[in-house]
């Protein structure tokens, strides 16, 4: 085996004195799961003062090297060896952390792994993903270590293995989400193509027929055209719902105020008025496209049911945001269905509100709906809002963050 000559070359002295501080700092860095695991291995090597660190997969009864600093030989990345010839087989069999500074002075002095691996210093812990053993995280050296492996060092490797398992599970979750969303997109594309093409033909022929139609025939064709237009709208809404129905994967900081205005600009708002009462720079952690879809559907709902001159007010801060209108209020059955997140009943009142529920649940947010004769408020909380981009001290003292748009 060969690896980095100095296990502290990349991680420094700090990891030997306070490895947990290094892991906390690592959690805050913008790294991929692979980069996090590689750095965690380096932290472990530096803390234990050993040459090698290996993350293995043992799910198929073999020992496959997933991540390591070893750069050649059977234990380099991608290498597969017989599990029965490794020290890690004891970890897999017992499901516990084991470690020794000198194999020759341990209960494992006659173990076959001394010959097959050439390692005499070893600490390994099981890595669990979900409720199953994924493999092991181990640290080792060919030469025995003078100092015995302490309980604190065993505990650290156990904690580090748990942290690595969480990273693997998170990466798998996002990979599954991407695959699921790709299937949804493929299905939605097929539906859109197979339904929209014949529908477009029906609309075209109906419009041609309307040109020469009179009397009752013209009236009937108007109804047909209206029904076809509604079908076209429902297809578009179903395609949106197919996407919004998936769980939200990676999120980012999204500035709230401009997104609200962009959403308003996409909706046919007639004579409605929008008031935005959000401090400039306020951000939320979200999928920007889905969050905009939520606002679009709430705006559309207010305009369609609140009247042509309805006023819609959006407020927001670090705790959440709300969309309120001064319309006549929701029917009691709709409000009750929304409060219960009863998707089956919400669907009967329109796909727009169902999309709102899907976006909220996909982000794991909370939704509260209050409605009366004076208007309706949709309030979203637990949004894990980020701090404002600009500190309040740098804002213009005369800018209260509120404005209105007449459309």
N, C-alpha and C positions, 0 to 999 in steps of 0.2 A: 504494500500500500504506500502511496505517496499523497501528501496533501500540503497545505500551507505549513511552512517550517515553523512559523511562530503563531501559535493559536491566538495571541493577543494583537497580531499585526493590524487587523481591521477593526477590532472592537475596543482596544485600549485598556488602560489600567482600571478605569471606572467599573467595568463589568465584573472584575474580580472582587472589588470591594462592595459594590451594591448592584447586583444583577437585576433586582426587581425594578430599580429606578430606570435601568436601561430598557426593560420591557415596557414600562409605562411610556417612556419616550418613543419607543418603537410604535406603540399603538396609536400615537398622535401623528405619525408621519404618513404622508401620502404615498403608500407603497402597494404593489400588487401582493396577493396572498403568497405567491412564490418568493418574492423579495422579503416579505416578513419572515417566512420560514427559514430562508437562508441566513438572515441576520440573527434570528433566534438561535440557530445552530452555532453561530460564531460566538454569541453571548455565552452559551453553555460551555463551549470549549474553553473560552477564556476564564470563566469562573472556576471550572474544574481543573484547569491547567493540564489538559490532555491534547493529543494530536488530532483526533478524528471525531467527527459528529455525523450521524447517519439517521435519516428518516426512512423507514422501510415500510413496505406493504407486504403483509403476510396472509392476505385473505384467501389465497388459492393453495395454501400449504407450502408455498415457496417463499424465498426471501428475495424480494425485489427492491433494489435501491432506488428511492424516489428523489431524495435530496441529500447531498453530502459535499464536503470539501475535498474528498478523495478524488484525484483526477486520473488515475489509471488502475488497471487490474480488475478483478472480478467484483470489487466493492465500489467501483466508480458508478456514477449515475447511469441508470438503465441496466445495470448488471443484475443477473438472477442466479442465485446459488441455492443449494439444498438447505432448507431451514434447519434440518436436523444437525447440521454441522456448525451452527452459529450459537453464540452465547444467548442470543435473543429468543431462542426456542424456550428457555426457562421462563422468560417474561411472558411469552404468549401462553404457555401452559398454565402458569400460576396466576396470571393476571395481576402481578404485583411488580413493584420496582425492586431490582436486585443490583448489588454493586460490590466490588472488591478492588482494593488497591494493588494486590499481588495475588494472582491466581494460584501460585505455588504455595501460598500461605493461607489458602481458603478451602472451604469444603469442595471446591470445584477443581482441586489440584490435578485430578486424573481425568478431567472432562475432555472429550474428543475435540471440543472447540479450541483448546489451547494449540493443538496441532493444525487444525484446518484454517484458523484465522490468524494465528501468530500473535494474538492480543493477550496481554497479561494484566491490564488494568481496564476495568469495564464498569459502567453504570448505565442501566437501561430501564425504561418505563413503558407500559402499554399506552398506545394512542387509540382513543375511542372516538368513533364518529357515529353519532346517533346512539344506539345501544349496543353496537357491535365493535369488536376489536378490529381496528383498521390495520395496525402494525405496531412498530416500536419506534421510540426515539432513544438512541443510545450514544454514549460518548466513551471513547476508548483510546488506549495507547499500546504500542508494542512493548514498551518497557514498563515495568511495575512502578507504581508511585510510592515514594517513601512514607507519605502521610496516609493514614487510613481514610476510607470514604466515610464522611461524617453523616449523621442523621439529617443535618441541615442540607447537605448536598443531595442526599437521596430525595428529600422533600422538594428541593428546587427542581430536580429533573422531573419529578412527578407532576409538579405544577406546570412546568414548561411543556411537557407532553400533553397535558390537558389543553393548554393554550394553542398548541399546534393543531390538535384535533378540532378545536373550534374554528380555526382558520380554514382547515380542509373542508369542514362542513359548510362554512359560509361560501367558499368558492364553488362547492358542488351545488349549493342552493341557487346561486346566481347563474350557473351553467344550465341548471334545469329550467330556470325561468326563461333564459334566452331560447332554449329549445322549445319550450311551451309556446312562447310568443311567436316564434317562427312558424310553428304549426298553425296557430290561430291566424296569422297573417296569410298563410297559404290558403287556408280554408276560406277566409274572408274574400281573398282575391278570386277564388273560384266562384263563390256565390255572387259576387259583384258582376263578374263577366257573364255567367249563365243566366242571371236574372235581368241585368240592366240592358243587355243587347236586345232581347225580344221586347222588353218594356219600351225601349227607345223607338222600336219599330211601331208598336201600338200607338204611342203618343204621336208619332209623325203621321200615320194614316188617319188618326182621329182629327188632327189639325187640318189635314187636307179635306176631310169630309165636312168639317165645320164651315169651310169657305163657301160651300153651295147650299148648306142646310138652312131650312126655315121652319118656323112654327115649332111644333112639339119635337120634331127631329133635332132641331138646333138645341132645344132645351135638354133633351136626352144626351146629346153629344157633350154638352157642357158638363153634365154630371159625370159622364165617362171620363172626360179630360180631368176633372177634379179628382176622381178616384185614382186615376193613373198617376197624377201628381203626388197624391198621398202615398201611393205605393213606392214611388221613387224616393220620397222623403223617408219612409220606413226602412228601405234598404240602406240608405245612408246612415240612419240611426243605429241599425243593427250592426253595421260594419264598425261603427264607433264603439258600440257596446262590446263587441267581440274583443276589441283591443283593451278597453278599460276594465273588462272583467278579469284580466290577468293581474296577479300580484305585482306590486311595484318592486323593481330591482334596485339598482344603484340610484341614489338621489344626489342632488347638488343644491347649493345655495342659490335661490331664485329671488330676485328683487321683486317685491310684491306690487308696488304701485304701477310700474310700466306694464306688467303682465295684465293687471286689471283693465287698463286702458286698451291694450291690444285685444282683449277678449270682448270688450264693449264694441270695438270697431268692427268686429266680424258679425255682429247680430243686427238684424233689421229692427231698429229701436223706435221707429216712427217719431212721435213727438216726445218720447220719454227723456228724462234727465238723469244723468249720472253724477253723483257727488262722491268724491274719493277723499276720505279722511284717514290717510296713512302717512306717517312720517317718511319723507324721502330717505331711501337707503335701507328701509326695513326689509329683511330677507327671511325666507322660510326654507326649510330643507324638504325638497319635493322633486317629483318628476314634473318639469316645467310644462310639457305638452299636456299632460293629464290635468294638472292644476288649471291651466287655461280652459280646458274643456269643461271643468266644473263650473267656472265662472260663466262661461258662455251659456250653459244650460240653465243656470240660475237666472241670468239676465233674460234669456228667452222666456222662461216661465213667468217672470214678473211682467214682462211686456205683453205677453199673450193673455194673461189672466188678470193683470192689474189695470188694464185700460191704456189707451193711447198716450195719455198725459202723465203716466205714473212716474214717480221719482224713486230712483234706486240709489241707496247709500251704502258704500262699502267702507268698513272700518277695519283696522288691523293694528296689532302691536306684537310684542314678543310672546304673548300667550296664545294668540290665535287671530282669527278674522271673522267678520260677519257680513252678510249681504241682507239688507232690509229694504222693503218697499212699502209704500203707503197705499197699496191697493186694498181691495175688499176682504182679503184674507183667504185662507185655504178652506175647502170643505172639511168638516170634522173628520171624515173618513180618511182623507189624504193625510192630514196632520197625524192621526193615530197610526197609520201605516208607516209613516216616516219615523215616528218616535220609536216604533218597534223594529225598525229596519226590516219590515215585512216586504221583501222583494216581490213576492207573488202578487200582493195587492197593489204595491206601488206600480208594477208594470201596467196594471189596468188603467192607470191615470196618465200614462205616457212614458216613453222610454227616456226622456230627458231627466226626470227625477231619479230613475233607476241608474243612469250614468253617474249622477251625483253620489248616490249611495256607494256605487262600485269604486269611485275614485277615493272617497273617504275611507272605506274599509280596506282598500288596497294599500293605503298609506298607514293604516292602523291609527287613524285619527278618531276623534269623537265628534258627533253631530247632534246638535240640539235645535229643534224647530219650535218656534212659538208663533201663533197666529191668532188674530182677532179681527174685528171689523175695521180696525185702524191700520192693518197691514200685517206683513209676515216677515220674520227674521230667521235666516239660516245661520247658525253660529257654529263654527268649526274650532275645536280646541285640541290640546295635546299634540301640537304640530311640530314640536321640537324646533322652534324658531331659532335662527341664528341671531347674533347681535347685529344691530344696524351697521351698515357699511361706514357711515360717517358719524362721528360722535356729535351729540346734540349741541355741544359747545361751539361747533363749527358751522351750525346752521344759521341762516339769516334770522335774526330775532323777529323780523316782521313776517316770516313765512310760517303760517300755522299748519302747513301740510294739507290744507283742504282746498278743493277746487270743484268746479262744476262744468259740465259740458252739455250744451243744448244741441240736440240732434233732431 
